[in-house]
Amino acid sequence: MKKLFLLLSAVFVILTFAGAAYVLYHNGTVNAGYACVPMVLALACLSCYRKLQKK
C-alpha cells in the first residue's frame, strides 16, 4: 500500500508540472485547476504515504 501511494504521488506531481506548463503555454487564459487539482491529490497521497511510513 505504501508503494502505491508513493507511485500515485509521483504521477500526480508530474501531472502538476504538466498542468502548470499547459497554463503558462496558454498565457494563463485556461483554468489554473489543471495544475491545482493534481497538486492537491499529490499532497493527499504523500500524506497517506507518510502516515503509513510511521507505522
JOJO-V984080 format. One record per pair of residues at least 4 apart in sequence whose ideal C-beta (glycine too) atoms are under 7 Angstrom apart, sorted by the first residue. I is the first residue (numbers start at 1). GAP is how many residues later the second one is. Records with the same first field share a line. If there is no record, write none. Layout:
BEGIN
I->GAP  GAP
END
This chain:
BEGIN
1->4  51
2->4  47  50  51
3->4
4->4
5->4  40  43  44  47
6->4  43
7->4
8->4  37
9->4  33  36  37  40
10->4
11->4
12->4  26  29  30  33
13->4  29
14->4
15->4  23
16->4  19  22  23  26
17->4
18->4
19->4  15  16  19
20->4  15
21->4
22->4  8  12
23->5  7  9  11  12
26->4
30->4
32->4
33->4
35->4
36->4
37->4
38->4
39->4
40->4
41->4
42->4
43->4
44->4
45->4
46->4
47->4
48->4
49->4
50->4
END
